[in-house]
Amino acid sequence: MESEKIKSYKELKIWQGGIEIVKEIYILTNKFPEYELYNLTSQIRKSAISIPSNIAEGFKRYHNKEYKQFLFISLGSIAELETQLIIAKDIGYL
């Protein structure tokens, strides 16, 4: 039996997981102090949004090498997000 080819990035479990992370981040950061809206809150949200966005963009590239590069960018965004969440925890926001 031949497996079906994935036609859309929306079918990728990794992209779906990225979307779930974004939703959770928005719920968490809604509890941050208002004065952080344009600082840590914004940065955390941008990092989270970057994860599924880069997966989607890479999926639409024509070459596997480009796709892999976007997956690596997504991994970088994950590390960035993790660092920012550690900071938020350490300063008492989480």
Buried (B, 14 or more C-beta within 10 A) or exposed (E): EEEEEEEEBEEBEEBEEBBEBBEEBBEBBEEBEEEBEEEBBEBBBBBBBBBBBBBBBBBEEEEEEEBEBBBEBBEBBBEBBEEBBEBBEEEEBE
